[in-house]
Amino acid sequence: MPKIGSPMSSDYWDLRKIKRLLGRVNALAKTMKKMTDQQLKDKTQEFKQRLKQGQTLDQLLPEAYAVVREADKRVLGMYPHDSQVMGAIGLNFNNIVEMKTGEGKTLVATMALYLNALSGKGTILVTTNQYLAARDGEQMSQVYKWLGLTYATGFSLAGEKLDVKQKQRIYKSDIVYTTSGALGFDYLLDNMAQEKKDKYMRPFNYCIVDEADSVLLDMAITPLVIAGLPKVKSDFIGVADEFSYFLDEDQDYEFNEEHNEVWLTSSGISKAEKFFSIPNLFDGKHTELVRSLNLALNAHALFEKEESYVVSPDGEVDLLDKENGRILEGMKLQAGQHQAIEMKEQLKLSDDQQAMASITYQSLFRKFKKLAGMTGTGYSARDEFFKIYGAKVVRIPTNRPVIRKDLPDRVYPDLPSKLLASLQEVKRLHAIGRPVLIITESIGVSEIYSELLLREQIPHNVLNAKNAAKEATIVKEGGQVGAVTVATTMAGRGTDIKLGPGVAELGGLAVLGVAKMASRRIDDQLRGRAGRQGDPGSSEFFVSLEDDVVLKYGALWLEHYRQKYHSDTLDMDEVHELKSRRIREALNDAQVKSDESDYFMRKQQLSMGASDEIQRDLVYQTRDQIIFSDGVSYDIHAWLTELIDQFYQDHPHFRRRDLRRFILDNLSYEFKGSLLDLDIENKQAVYAYLMKLADQEMARKQQYFQDQTEQKRFYSLAALKAIDACWIKQVDNLQQLRQMVTMRTSAQRDPMNEYHHSALSSFMKMRREIHRMTIRNVLMSNITIDKNGQKEVYYV
């Protein structure tokens, strides 16, 4: 990798620009130091006035940063050093700023947030969890408030549900600290509001994402879902799970680990047809069965216990973050997949709820006019950041030289060998008092390692998703003399392990990874736990040919070495370390392929999600036009003509009872007229009759409206209710559609084209249904006036 700031690095010219601006900020330091507190505070109003007079934020940057720098010192007692100022400059120019662990990213954000908040359009800082958002926000808000800006935390610190007025206050604030989940759900709920008074969000302006690679890449395609009423459980969920045990991998189904897909082969299809006694599984008559089989197959082949999920003590399936092993609080898989996993584990089935609104983090953060991020490991993913978010990655030099020793990987043929070898190293380090952080790739391995340490009588702490509540305490003790901590990759982020007295003299914290991780970024995050702010430390990884990433993406010829040195027990007299350069390169290649596969999946989901995003934006824009106008008009006669045309298309030879049913369903549920005198063979006569009925119903409602504005509002609410009902069905339909198109892989069809074609067709049907339901809401609703003169509208 090119050295930071060298002409060979991709961020060379960005750093030159940043350093020039740093010089201008430093030149103002003495001036700011001489100012009184009040003079410094008055600069905020001065900056706002200069913006109104035509200056830009970029022009204000040197002076504004110098002001915040001095304010940080006076309010917090912390003066941002040059590296922190450089990071803040990078954040203002839509960059993903890579700063190593311990460089003080929390303080870096104050300068960029202050500058961008001066526009009055709002700024948001997103962190990975509520603890960090509350902790950092509480501390840094002292500076914002001191300088005259408003601040809010984007969720309730007490955990209660916030009402609309509280959320309006939050999002009107100049600066908001929140989490990605809270922001996403607020966005969805805001776009479900029925009235202007219930809206609380401003257009997205400027956002800084902390741990940007985790949120914007690793969690990019994680959907946030607002769920509604429970759906009826499938009758096939249990028998589909039972059938899955009769299938043989490779023969009855194919499993593509690289793309995380699984599908039935022709043999599996034949076996299913025989098992369920049906002639053709894919004749279109067994859609629900096909869906249930797909969900059961996914549950058994794609979702592995203690890697993808854990079962809580109260018998619930808790999903795990793939990258850091943390429990995804409140998250449930949609479209029946969660229930399929519960069936696999023989748990009580929860309700599969209908999705009312949904968005991925990828789509959410692409909506910001100006997006920046901070991370300790973003440079290796710089191409993806730029392609998906249009953001460059800029590496900021450390304030103090990194003296941590990153030792080369030690390679072993199998799991027992590497565990035993790493255990010997733990014993050696523990004997001299150095604190050790042992990182495993899964909860299961962390518990195995804990058993090995207990056997050796080495006291230790275990940090994984099962005891995350003790994380702060475990991390606090992790840097003390003699401390041994076993953790999953959740220890790689949001953790700042400070060295206790005398530890530096012993060599600092030792990080031991006991797996080749799925991504190089994860390796770098874990190494970064040691050697913060110039502290001593070391990192070393013990990897094997049986690590998940090697089994999935490694070269086939590695199987020869697995067989040659295979062992079935930990009680070995000899541990074989593999030192072949070719093997090391093969393991690194496997990790690269894993990264590429993850990128391919995110790229595929971005492409597939384009249909969802376009549809969602069109629906939300239409809703906002209705809500923020004084009422909209539409041509109900044109929509009714369209509806009648559809009726004729669906009923080419209809009878009078069919026409009566159409009237009762769409025009008037109180219709008692006779159709005997109507010539139903005369198309023009039928059209005229139906239009007359509609006009009579609209005229009857006219008496309730005081003016044209009130009438328009009535029409608007009728359309809004129709849009919401139809969009809820469409969101759920798109989720079901994603499940179904993967099954078409076995038919040699392109799932991407299939999805876009089906999504477009579904959207066009939704538009027609919106028109139909709007007509129904206008014509078949009841308007009443209570004793206080208040009008109420009741929809059928």
DOMARLO-460015 format. One record per residue (C-alpha): residue number from 0; residue in one letter; y, z, x. Coordinates in steps of 0.02 Angstrom, whole numbers. Each point is the difference from the previous one (the first is absolute). Example, Ala and Ser with C-alpha at 12.3 -4.5 7.8 and 13.67 -1.06 7.14 Angstrom:
BEGIN
    i  aa       Y       Z       X
    0   A    -225     390     615
    1   S     172     -33      69
This chain:
BEGIN
    i  aa       Y       Z       X
    0   M       0       0       0
    1   P     173     -46      70
    2   K     105     146      55
    3   I     132      59    -125
    4   G     161     -95      29
    5   S     -73    -125     123
    6   P      49    -184     -24
    7   M    -183     -34     -43
    8   S       0     116    -152
    9   S      40     -67    -174
   10   D     130     135     -30
   11   Y     100     -34     159
   12   W     153     -77     -84
   13   D      -1     128    -141
   14   L       3     141     128
   15   R     144     -82      93
   16   K     102      -2    -161
   17   I     -48     180     -38
   18   K      49      60     174
   19   R     171     -85     -14
   20   L      32      93    -163
   21   L     -63     162      78
   22   G     134     -19     132
   23   R     134     -13    -135
   24   V     -69     154     -90
   25   N      -2     100     163
   26   A     179     -52      37
   27   L      57      86    -161
   28   A     -90     165      37
   29   K     149      87      81
   30   T     116     -53    -141
   31   M    -114      74    -131
   32   K     -24     158      98
   33   K     188      32      -3
   34   M      11     -16    -190
   35   T       7     152    -113
   36   D    -135      22    -130
   37   Q     117     -60    -138
   38   Q      51    -155      99
   39   L    -182     -42      26
   40   K     -38      23    -185
   41   D     148    -108     -50
   42   K     -75    -148      93
   43   T    -121     -28    -145
   44   Q     139     -44    -123
   45   E      87    -102     135
   46   F    -158    -102      27
   47   K     -20     -31    -187
   48   Q     180     -59     -11
   49   R     -23    -117     147
   50   L    -153     -75     -85
   51   K     104     -35    -155
   52   Q     129     -86     111
   53   G    -131    -122      63
   54   Q     -82      79     152
   55   T    -190      -7      11
   56   L    -126     137      34
   57   D     -43     -82     166
   58   Q     183      11      52
   59   L       5     184     -46
   60   L    -163      41      90
   61   P      62      63     170
   62   E     130     117     -73
   63   A    -110      58    -145
   64   Y    -145      38     116
   65   A     115      97     116
   66   V      59     103    -149
   67   V    -177      42     -56
   68   R     -52      38     178
   69   E     136     129      15
   70   A     -37      67    -175
   71   D    -184      21      46
   72   K      54     107     146
   73   R     120     109     -99
   74   V    -109      24    -155
   75   L    -177      -3      71
   76   G      29      42     182
   77   M     -89    -161      49
   78   Y      91    -141      91
   79   P     -91    -168     -13
   80   H     -41     -67     173
   81   D      19    -182      48
   82   S    -177     -49     -52
   83   Q      29      72    -172
   84   V     164     -93     -19
   85   M     -87    -161      54
   86   G    -133      30    -132
   87   A     133      26    -133
   88   I      88    -161      50
   89   G    -164     -93     -17
   90   L     -25      72    -174
   91   N     165     -71     -60
   92   F     -54    -177      44
   93   N    -157      -4    -108
   94   N    -116      41     144
   95   I    -162      97       9
   96   V      44     120     140
   97   E    -144      58     110
   98   M      36     172      73
   99   K    -132     108      81
  100   T     -56     167     -70
  101   G     122     142      30
  102   E     153    -112      22
  103   G      84      76    -153
  104   K      -8    -138    -131
  105   T      60     123    -132
  106   L     170      11      84
  107   V       4    -188      32
  108   A       4     -35    -186
  109   T     160      99     -31
  110   M     111    -130      83
  111   A     -73    -154     -87
  112   L      -6      86    -170
  113   Y     180      60      12
  114   L      66    -171      48
  115   N     -90     -93    -139
  116   A      42     134    -129
  117   L     185     -37      26
  118   S     -21    -157    -106
  119   G     -31     108    -153
  120   K    -157     -99     -44
  121   G    -124     137      47
  122   T    -120      26     144
  123   I    -179      65      -3
  124   L    -110      74     135
  125   V    -186      -6     -38
  126   T    -123     115      86
  127   T    -189      13     -12
  128   N     -11     164     -97
  129   Q     105     123    -100
  130   Y      -7     135     133
  131   L      84    -109     130
  132   A     127     -72    -124
  133   A      51     174     -58
  134   R       3      74     175
  135   D      99    -141      81
  136   G     113     -25    -150
  137   E      46     183     -13
  138   Q      48       6     183
  139   M      91    -167      15
  140   S      91      15    -167
  141   Q     110     133      79
  142   V      79    -139     103
  143   Y      19    -122    -145
  144   K      80     130    -113
  145   W     113      61     141
  146   L      64    -179      19
  147   G      32     -16    -187
  148   L    -152     -99     -58
  149   T    -118      48    -141
  150   Y    -184      33      31
  151   A    -157      22    -106
  152   T    -187      22      23
  153   G     -95    -129    -103
  154   F    -122     121     -81
  155   S      -8     178     -64
  156   L     -26     126     139
  157   A     -80     115    -129
  158   G    -120    -136     -56
  159   E      64     -14    -179
  160   K      30    -164     -89
  161   L     179     -63      15
  162   D      94     -59    -154
  163   V     110    -156     -10
  164   K     163      93      34
  165   Q     -71      78     158
  166   K     -60    -170      61
  167   Q     168     -78     -39
  168   R      82     132     110
  169   I    -126     -33     138
  170   Y      22    -188       6
  171   K     189       9     -16
  172   S       3     100     162
  173   D      58     -84     160
  174   I    -159      49      93
  175   V    -173      37     -70
  176   Y    -152      65      95
  177   T    -163     -35     -91
  178   T    -178     -61      19
  179   S     -67    -175     -23
  180   G    -103      56    -150
  181   A     144      88     -88
  182   L     114    -150      27
  183   G    -130    -123     -63
  184   F     -41      96    -158
  185   D     185      27     -37
  186   Y      28    -188      16
  187   L    -140     -37    -124
  188   L      55     135    -123
  189   D     181     -57       8
  190   N     -57    -174     -49
  191   M     -89      71    -153
  192   A     161      78     -70
  193   Q      44     -48    -179
  194   E     186      40       5
  195   K     142     -14     124
  196   K      17     190      -2
  197   D    -178      15      65
  198   K      28    -109     154
  199   Y      34      90     164
  200   M     -26    -120     146
  201   R     129    -106      89
  202   P     -48    -166      80
  203   F     -93      34     163
  204   N     122      -7     145
  205   Y     -49      79     167
  206   C    -160      89      45
  207   I     -73      79     157
  208   V    -189      20      -3
  209   D     -66     136     114
  210   E    -174     -35      73
  211   A      36    -180     -48
  212   D    -164     -74      57
  213   S     -97     124    -107
  214   V     100     -35    -158
  215   L      44    -183      22
  216   L    -164     -58      76
  217   D    -145     121     -23
  218   M      48      47    -178
  219   A      84    -167     -39
  220   I    -124     -60    -130
  221   T     -31     170     -79
  222   P      51     -18    -183
  223   L     106     129     -88
  224   V     -54       3    -181
  225   I      76      80    -155
  226   A    -148      30    -115
  227   G       3      11    -188
  228   L    -128      32    -135
  229   P    -184      10      49
  230   K    -102    -157     -21
  231   V    -170      -2     -84
  232   K    -134      28     132
  233   S    -115    -146      35
  234   D    -176      15     -72
  235   F     -67     -79     159
  236   I      71     119     132
  237   G    -157     108      10
  238   V    -131    -136      -7
  239   A      98    -107     125
  240   D      -5     145     123
  241   E    -187      20     -29
  242   F     -27    -187      28
  243   S      93       5     166
  244   Y    -141     105      76
  245   F    -121    -146     -26
  246   L     104    -118     108
  247   D     -37     -43     180
  248   E     145     -41     118
  249   D       1    -179      68
  250   Q    -133     -53    -125
  251   D      81      52    -167
  252   Y     181      22      54
  253   E     111     -47     144
  254   F     119     122      81
  255   N     150     -64      98
  256   E      60     153      95
  257   E     142     -97      81
  258   H      81     -42    -167
  259   N     -71     152     -92
  260   E     -85    -106    -133
  261   V    -172       5     -80
  262   W     -82    -119    -124
  263   L    -169     -40     -76
  264   T    -103    -141      74
  265   S    -102    -119    -106
  266   S    -147     118      25
  267   G     103     148     -60
  268   I      61     -99    -151
  269   S    -179     -45     -46
  270   K     -52     181      20
  271   A     144      55    -114
  272   E     -46    -129    -133
  273   K    -180      61       2
  274   F      51     184      -1
  275   F     119     -20    -148
  276   S    -107    -133     -89
  277   I     137    -131     -11
  278   P     -18    -188      36
  279   N     167     -27      91
  280   L     106     140      74
  281   F     152    -112      20
  282   D       0     -93    -167
  283   G     159      90     -54
  284   K     -89     113    -124
  285   H     -31     144     119
  286   T     172      29      77
  287   E      -6     189     -17
  288   L    -173       9      78
  289   V      54    -110     147
  290   R     152     112      25
  291   S    -107     158      -3
  292   L    -125     -73     124
  293   N     143     -46     117
  294   L      74     176     -11
  295   A    -169      82      34
  296   L     -32    -116     147
  297   N     172      42      71
  298   A     -30     186     -23
  299   H    -161      -4     102
  300   A      46    -129     133
  301   L     188      19      28
  302   F      37     184     -35
  303   E     -85     122     117
  304   K       8     186     -32
  305   E     108      99     123
  306   E      76    -161      65
  307   S      73     -75    -158
  308   Y      -7     155    -108
  309   V     -58     180     -12
  310   V     -69      98    -147
  311   S     108     154     -32
  312   P     -76     171     -39
  313   D      43     -25    -184
  314   G     -98    -163      -7
  315   E     139    -129      13
  316   V       7    -155     110
  317   D     151      14     118
  318   L      47    -159      91
  319   L      35       4     187
  320   D     131     -95      96
  321   K     -99    -122     107
  322   E     113      20     152
  323   N      33     187      10
  324   G    -136      81    -104
  325   R     121      92    -116
  326   I     -36      19    -185
  327   L     104    -120    -105
  328   E      64     127    -125
  329   G      -4     -60    -180
  330   M     -67    -172      46
  331   K    -141     -78    -101
  332   L     -81    -169      17
  333   Q      34    -110    -149
  334   A     -96    -122    -109
  335   G    -154     112     -11
  336   Q     -34      15     188
  337   H      36     187       3
  338   Q    -126      29    -141
  339   A    -130    -107      92
  340   I      15     115     152
  341   E     -14     153    -113
  342   M    -159     -74     -75
  343   K     -68     -33     175
  344   E      28     185      43
  345   Q     -71      54    -170
  346   L     162      88     -49
  347   K      82      19    -169
  348   L      91    -163     -36
  349   S     189      11     -12
  350   D     100    -109    -118
  351   D      39    -176      60
  352   Q     180     -17     -55
  353   Q      93    -157     -41
  354   A     127     -49     134
  355   M     174      -5     -76
  356   A      95     -45     158
  357   S     -51     -32     179
  358   I      74     -47     169
  359   T     -59       2     181
  360   Y     100      80     140
  361   Q      15    -173      76
  362   S      88     -68    -154
  363   L     103     158     -23
  364   F      80       3     172
  365   R      31    -187       5
  366   K     125      30    -141
  367   F     123      90     114
  368   K     152    -100      53
  369   K      -9      84     169
  370   L    -163      76      66
  371   A     -29      94     163
  372   G    -134     114      67
  373   M     -49     124     134
  374   T    -172      20      79
  375   G     -83      49     162
  376   T    -113    -153      -5
  377   G      69    -161     -72
  378   Y      15    -122     144
  379   S    -179     -65      -8
  380   A      30     -47    -183
  381   R     170     -81      30
  382   D     -53    -172     -63
  383   E     -60      70    -166
  384   F     157     104     -25
  385   F     106    -155      24
  386   K    -106    -116    -107
  387   I     -14     118    -148
  388   Y     161     102       6
  389   G     114    -105     110
  390   A      22     150     116
  391   K      -6      -5     190
  392   V     -84     138      99
  393   V     109      74     138
  394   R     -70     123     127
  395   I     123     134      51
  396   P     -19      72     176
  397   T     -46     185       3
  398   N     130     131      42
  399   R    -117      72     131
  400   P    -138     -94      93
  401   V    -173      11     -79
  402   I    -113      87     127
  403   R    -154      10    -111
  404   K    -157     -68      83
  405   D     -88    -127    -111
  406   L    -174     -12      73
  407   P    -114    -152     -27
  408   D    -130       5    -139
  409   R    -171      69      39
  410   V    -134    -108     -81
  411   Y    -174      54     -58
  412   P    -141     -92     -89
  413   D     -12     112    -154
  414   L      77     142     -99
  415   P    -104     144      73
  416   S      40     -53     179
  417   K     188      -6     -26
  418   L       3     164     -96
  419   L     -97      89     136
  420   A     110     -74     137
  421   S     160      47     -90
  422   L     -67     175     -32
  423   Q     -28      23     186
  424   E     183     -48      30
  425   V      58     122    -136
  426   K     -96     140      84
  427   R      78     -43     169
  428   L     177      -2     -70
  429   H     -26     156    -105
  430   A     -63      94     152
  431   I     169     -23      88
  432   G     100      41    -158
  433   R      71    -171     -42
  434   P      24     -28    -186
  435   V    -107    -143     -66
  436   L      26    -111    -152
  437   I    -161     -91     -48
  438   I      23    -149    -117
  439   T    -146     -69    -101
  440   E      -4    -155    -110
  441   S     -65      85    -157
  442   I     -21     167     -88
  443   G    -187      -6      27
  444   V      14     -17     188
  445   S     133     137       8
  446   E    -122     119     -84
  447   I    -141     -52     117
  448   Y     114      34     148
  449   S      46     170     -70
  450   E    -186      44      -7
  451   L     -19     -52     183
  452   L     145     112      51
  453   L     -72     146     -99
  454   R    -165     -27      93
  455   E      96      14     163
  456   Q      94     154     -67
  457   I     170     -83      21
  458   P     126      64    -129
  459   H      96    -140     -82
  460   N      95     -61    -153
  461   V     -48    -149    -109
  462   L     134    -110     -76
  463   N     -57    -127    -129
  464   A      30     -46    -181
  465   K    -105     148     -58
  466   N     118     130      75
  467   A     166     -93       6
  468   A      86     153     -75
  469   K     -16      87     170
  470   E      71    -147      96
  471   A     166      81      50
  472   T     -88     156      66
  473   I    -133     -98      93
  474   V     128    -114      81
  475   K     109     147      50
  476   E    -148      79      92
  477   G     -60    -165      75
  478   G     108       9     156
  479   Q     -41     177      53
  480   V    -107      49     150
  481   G    -185     -23     -37
  482   A      26     -79    -171
  483   V    -130    -126     -58
  484   T      37    -105    -155
  485   V    -117    -124     -82
  486   A      89    -122    -113
  487   T     -13    -168     -87
  488   T     135    -130      30
  489   M     113      96    -121
  490   A      55      94     158
  491   G      79    -160      63
  492   R     154       3    -111
  493   G     126     129     -56
  494   T     -63     121     132
  495   D     101      70     144
  496   I    -111     107     110
  497   K     111     105     111
  498   L     -69      76     160
  499   G     -17     187      10
  500   P      49     108     150
  501   G     -92     -48     160
  502   V     -82    -156     -72
  503   A     109    -122      96
  504   E     -60      76     163
  505   L    -181     -29     -54
  506   G      32    -184     -32
  507   G      60      -1    -181
  508   L     -91     -52    -157
  509   A    -158    -106      21
  510   V     -35    -126    -138
  511   L    -182     -55     -11
  512   G     -39    -141    -121
  513   V    -184     -15     -42
  514   A       0    -176     -73
  515   K      73    -172      23
  516   M     124       4    -142
  517   A      23    -143    -123
  518   S     172     -43      70
  519   R      86      13     168
  520   R     148      77     -91
  521   I    -110     148     -50
  522   D     -52      23     182
  523   D     183       0      53
  524   Q      47     125    -137
  525   L    -136     118      57
  526   R      47     -15     183
  527   G     178      43     -51
  528   R     -52     175     -55
  529   A       4      45     186
  530   G     141     -22     124
  531   R     147      21    -119
  532   Q     175       6      74
  533   G     -61     -12     179
  534   D    -135     133     -18
  535   P    -160     -20     101
  536   G    -158     -48     -91
  537   S    -144    -121      -3
  538   S     -97    -111    -119
  539   E    -176     -68      13
  540   F    -115     -88    -123
  541   F    -189      15      -7
  542   V     -67    -154     -90
  543   S    -170     -71     -38
  544   L     -83    -162     -51
  545   E     -39      85    -168
  546   D     182      31     -47
  547   D      43     -76    -169
  548   V     126    -124      68
  549   V    -127     -61     130
  550   L    -140     -19    -127
  551   K     114     -97    -118
  552   Y      94    -109     123
  553   G     -92      11     166
  554   A     -92    -144      86
  555   L    -181     -24     -50
  556   W     -61      14     179
  557   L      50     185       2
  558   E    -156      33    -105
  559   H    -104     -23     159
  560   Y      85     151      80
  561   R     -18     105    -157
  562   Q    -186     -29       0
  563   K     -19      25     187
  564   Y      80     173       3
  565   H     -37      56    -178
  566   S     -30     186     -25
  567   D     -41      98    -157
  568   T      49     175      54
  569   L     140      96      81
  570   D    -124      96     107
  571   M       3    -125     144
  572   D     -22      31     183
  573   E     106    -149      48
  574   V     155     -80     -74
  575   H      21    -186      36
  576   E     179     -53      29
  577   L      30    -188      -9
  578   K     124     -60     131
  579   S     -16    -188     -21
  580   R     170     -85      -8
  581   R     -74    -128    -120
  582   I     -49     138    -123
  583   R     173      79       9
  584   E      81    -167     -38
  585   A    -120     -26    -146
  586   L      48     169     -74
  587   N     185     -40      17
  588   D     -31    -169     -81
  589   A     -85      87    -146
  590   Q     155     106     -26
  591   V     112    -154       7
  592   K    -110     -86    -131
  593   S      12     155    -109
  594   D     189      -7       9
  595   E      -3    -185     -41
  596   S    -116      30    -148
  597   D     116     133     -70
  598   Y     147    -118      22
  599   F     -96    -138     -88
  600   M     -34     116    -148
  601   R     183      50     -12
  602   K      54    -181      14
  603   Q    -126     -49    -134
  604   Q      59     139    -115
  605   L     181     -51      30
  606   S     -44    -177     -50
  607   M     -99      57    -150
  608   G     135     125     -45
  609   A     131    -137      -3
  610   S     -51     -41    -178
  611   D      12     183     -50
  612   E     168      19      86
  613   I      78    -153     -83
  614   Q     -63      53    -171
  615   R      56     181      23
  616   D     173     -52      57
  617   L      21    -119    -147
  618   V     -52     135    -124
  619   Y     109     135      79
  620   Q     151    -117      10
  621   T     -21     -45    -183
  622   R     -12     184     -47
  623   D     158      41      98
  624   Q      94    -143     -84
  625   I     -47      73    -168
  626   I      37     181      45
  627   F     166     -29      88
  628   S      72    -125    -124
  629   D      74      41    -171
  630   G    -149     -89     -76
  631   V     -76    -171      25
  632   S     -33    -139    -123
  633   Y    -146    -119      -2
  634   D     -54    -142    -112
  635   I    -125      84    -114
  636   H     -24    -163     -97
  637   A     -52     -90     159
  638   W    -122     140      43
  639   L     -68      -2    -178
  640   T     -25    -188      12
  641   E     -97      28     160
  642   L    -105     132     -88
  643   I     -38    -113    -147
  644   D     -47    -141     120
  645   Q    -124     118      82
  646   F     -70      45    -171
  647   Y     -29    -183     -39
  648   Q     -81     -24     170
  649   D    -118     147     -28
  650   H     -36     -47    -182
  651   P      -6    -191     -15
  652   H     -81      14    -173
  653   F      67     164     -67
  654   R     -15      65    -176
  655   R     123      99    -106
  656   R     -80     166      49
  657   D      28     -45     185
  658   L     184     -32     -36
  659   R      15     163     -97
  660   R     -77      93     147
  661   F     128     -82     117
  662   I     143      57    -113
  663   L     -66     179     -14
  664   D     -26      12     188
  665   N     165     -76      57
  666   L     132     -13    -136
  667   S     -21     132    -135
  668   Y    -138     127     -26
  669   E      65      23    -180
  670   F     -20    -183     -47
  671   K     -68     -17    -176
  672   G      53    -177     -41
  673   S    -115    -136     -64
  674   L     -44    -148     109
  675   L     -81    -100    -141
  676   D     153    -108     -26
  677   L      19     -37     187
  678   D     -72    -165      61
  679   I     -84      61     160
  680   E     -40    -180      46
  681   N     187     -32      13
  682   K      50      63     173
  683   Q     187      -9     -34
  684   A     -20      98    -161
  685   V     -97     137      91
  686   Y     132      11     137
  687   A     140      10    -129
  688   Y     -91     135     -98
  689   L     -31     109     152
  690   M     180     -21      61
  691   K      64      51    -172
  692   L    -106     158       5
  693   A      70      42     173
  694   D     180     -32     -56
  695   Q     -23     111    -152
  696   E     -64     142     108
  697   M     143     -19     125
  698   A     127      -4    -142
  699   R     -75     160     -70
  700   K      29      88     167
  701   Q     177     -70      16
  702   Q      66     132    -122
  703   Y     -38     138     127
  704   F     112     -69     139
  705   Q     182      52       8
  706   D      49    -139     121
  707   Q     -68    -140     108
  708   T     -21     115     150
  709   E    -115     115     -98
  710   Q     -98    -150     -63
  711   K     -20     -67     177
  712   R     -58     170      59
  713   F    -135       0    -134
  714   Y     -62    -169      58
  715   S       6      58     180
  716   L    -106     155     -32
  717   A    -126    -104     -95
  718   A     -17    -114     152
  719   L      -5     148     121
  720   K    -142      83     -94
  721   A     -96    -164       0
  722   I      29     -27     186
  723   D     -62     174      44
  724   A    -157     -12    -106
  725   C     -45    -170      71
  726   W      42      44     180
  727   I    -112     154      -5
  728   K    -144    -112     -53
  729   Q      45    -126     135
  730   V       4     130     140
  731   D    -172      60     -50
  732   N     -60    -180     -18
  733   L      59     -45     177
  734   Q     -96     148      71
  735   Q    -157     -54     -91
  736   L      30    -178      62
  737   R       4      57     182
  738   Q    -171      77     -25
  739   M     -72    -156     -79
  740   V      61    -131     125
  741   T     -94      82     143
  742   M    -162     -38     -92
  743   R      44    -185       6
  744   T     -16       0     190
  745   S    -186     -27     -22
  746   A      37    -159     -98
  747   Q      91     -75     152
  748   R     167       9     -89
  749   D     165      55      76
  750   P      39     171     -76
  751   M     185     -18      43
  752   N      23    -160     -99
  753   E    -109      69    -139
  754   Y     109     154     -12
  755   H     167     -92      -2
  756   H     -63    -125    -128
  757   S     -70     136    -114
  758   A     153     112      24
  759   L     117    -143     -51
  760   S    -106     -42    -151
  761   S      -2     183     -49
  762   F     190      12      21
  763   M      30    -150    -113
  764   K    -109      81    -133
  765   M      99     161      21
  766   R     164     -93     -31
  767   R     -67     -73    -161
  768   E     -62     172     -52
  769   I     172      75      37
  770   H      78    -127    -118
  771   R    -130      38    -134
  772   M      21     188      14
  773   T     189     -14       2
  774   I      -5     -97    -164
  775   R    -119     131     -69
  776   N     113     143      56
  777   V     153     -83     -80
  778   L     -81     -48    -164
  779   M    -128     137     -30
  780   S      97     153      59
  781   N      75     124    -123
  782   I     179      63      13
  783   T      42     165     -84
  784   I     157     106     -10
  785   D     -19     189       0
  786   K     114     125     -87
  787   N     113       7     153
  788   G      27    -186      -2
  789   Q    -108     -31     153
  790   K    -101    -161       2
  791   E    -183       4      51
  792   V    -107    -152      35
  793   Y    -188      10     -29
  794   Y    -114    -133      71
  795   V    -166     -46     -78
